[in-house]
Amino acid sequence: MEYVYAPWREKFVRGKKGTGCFLCYAAKHPEKDGENHVLLRGEHTFIILNAFPYNYGHVLIAPYRHVGKLEELRPEERAEMLELASLFISKIKKMEKPPRGFNLGLNIGKVAGAGVPDHLHLHVVPRWEGDTNFFTILGETRVVSFDPEQVYRELKEMLKK
């Protein structure tokens, strides 16, 4: 059997589980946007790079308020989440080798797979032809070949344009 080493996952598996909500922390500390990988702030919501991505450019869009149910979002929060998703998609489509599709999703509740069930967030996952391979299908393992810090810098710059 061969092993694939994914050092960035070790923090997730073995690391201390923080107290409190990482999305609330990021929302309340704009002075730490670089450290928290916040890419863009709207009036009601913000875009943050997913620390454990499925693919290059996997981001989360979350309201500043700590709310876990779709029906509890205010209309302006729901609207802005989709507006920021649309903005992000339009910008990333201008890459040299743009994604060919996107997955957008909400995992509402722990049984639905929500890693942070009490703070709703929209996943935006860019997809390229052939980005699913045998690791994902057979081994339930995802291999990503990019540095999250570099991805943050690239996406941050992209959103400025």
C-alpha positions in Angstrom: 0.0 0.0 0.0 1.2 3.5 -0.8 0.6 6.6 1.3 -0.1 10.1 0.2 1.2 12.7 2.7 -1.0 15.7 3.1 0.6 17.8 5.9 -2.0 20.5 5.9 -4.6 18.0 7.0 -2.7 17.1 10.2 -3.9 20.3 11.8 -7.5 19.3 11.2 -7.0 15.7 12.4 -4.7 16.2 15.4 -4.8 19.8 16.1 -6.4 21.4 19.1 -10.1 22.1 18.4 -10.5 25.8 19.0 -13.1 27.1 21.2 -15.7 29.2 19.6 -16.6 29.7 15.9 -13.8 30.3 13.5 -16.2 32.2 11.2 -17.3 34.5 13.9 -13.6 35.1 14.9 -12.8 36.0 11.3 -15.9 38.2 10.9 -14.9 40.2 14.0 -11.2 40.7 13.2 -10.8 42.4 9.9 -7.3 43.4 11.0 -6.4 39.7 10.7 -7.9 39.1 7.3 -4.5 37.8 5.9 -4.0 35.4 8.8 -7.6 34.2 8.6 -7.6 34.1 4.8 -10.6 36.4 4.4 -10.6 37.3 0.7 -13.4 39.9 0.5 -15.9 41.6 2.9 -19.3 42.7 1.9 -21.8 44.6 4.0 -23.5 41.5 5.5 -21.3 38.6 4.5 -17.7 37.7 3.6 -15.6 35.3 1.5 -13.0 33.2 3.3 -10.7 30.5 1.8 -11.6 27.0 3.0 -8.8 25.8 5.2 -9.4 22.2 4.1 -10.3 22.6 0.4 -11.7 20.1 -2.0 -10.1 22.0 -4.9 -8.1 25.1 -5.8 -10.2 28.1 -5.0 -12.6 26.4 -2.7 -14.1 29.3 -0.6 -16.8 29.7 2.0 -19.3 32.7 2.0 -20.7 33.3 5.4 -22.8 36.0 7.1 -21.1 38.0 9.8 -23.9 37.0 12.2 -23.7 33.6 13.9 -26.8 31.9 12.4 -27.2 28.2 11.5 -30.4 28.0 9.7 -31.2 29.2 6.2 -34.6 30.5 7.3 -32.9 32.6 10.0 -30.9 34.6 7.4 -32.1 38.1 6.7 -33.1 38.7 3.1 -30.1 41.0 2.6 -27.7 38.3 3.9 -29.2 35.6 1.6 -29.0 38.0 -1.4 -25.4 39.1 -0.6 -24.2 35.5 -0.2 -25.3 34.8 -3.8 -24.0 38.1 -5.1 -20.5 37.4 -3.6 -20.7 33.9 -5.1 -21.5 35.3 -8.5 -18.7 37.9 -8.2 -16.2 35.2 -7.1 -17.2 32.9 -10.0 -17.0 35.8 -12.6 -13.5 36.7 -11.4 -12.1 33.1 -11.2 -13.4 32.4 -14.7 -10.9 35.0 -16.0 -7.9 32.7 -14.9 -5.5 31.5 -17.5 -7.0 28.0 -17.3 -10.5 28.8 -15.9 -12.7 26.2 -14.2 -15.3 24.5 -16.4 -17.9 24.3 -13.7 -18.7 25.0 -10.0 -20.3 23.3 -7.1 -22.3 25.5 -4.7 -23.7 24.0 -1.6 -25.0 24.5 1.9 -24.6 21.8 4.5 -27.4 22.6 6.9 -27.0 20.7 10.2 -24.5 18.2 11.5 -26.2 15.2 9.9 -26.0 17.0 6.5 -22.2 17.2 6.9 -21.9 20.7 8.3 -18.5 21.1 9.9 -19.7 24.2 11.6 -23.4 23.5 12.0 -24.3 26.7 13.9 -22.8 29.2 11.4 -24.3 28.8 8.0 -21.8 29.1 5.1 -22.0 28.6 1.3 -19.3 26.5 -0.3 -18.2 27.6 -3.8 -15.9 24.9 -5.3 -14.4 25.5 -8.8 -14.2 22.4 -10.9 -11.9 21.5 -13.8 -12.3 18.6 -16.3 -10.7 15.5 -14.7 -10.2 16.9 -11.2 -11.8 13.8 -9.7 -9.5 10.8 -9.7 -9.2 7.4 -8.2 -8.0 8.7 -4.9 -11.3 10.5 -4.4 -13.5 7.8 -5.8 -11.8 4.6 -4.4 -9.7 5.8 -1.5 -11.9 8.5 -0.1 -8.8 10.7 -0.2 -8.3 14.0 -1.9 -4.9 15.1 -3.1 -4.5 18.8 -3.7 -1.3 20.1 -5.3 -1.2 23.7 -4.2 -0.1 25.7 -1.2 -3.0 27.3 0.6 -1.0 30.5 1.3 -0.2 30.9 -2.4 -3.9 30.3 -3.3 -4.9 33.0 -0.8 -2.5 35.5 -2.3 -3.6 34.7 -5.9 -7.3 34.9 -5.1 -7.0 38.0 -3.1 -5.2 39.7 -6.0 -7.8 38.4 -8.4 -10.7 39.9 -6.4 -9.0 43.3 -6.4 -9.3 43.5 -10.2 
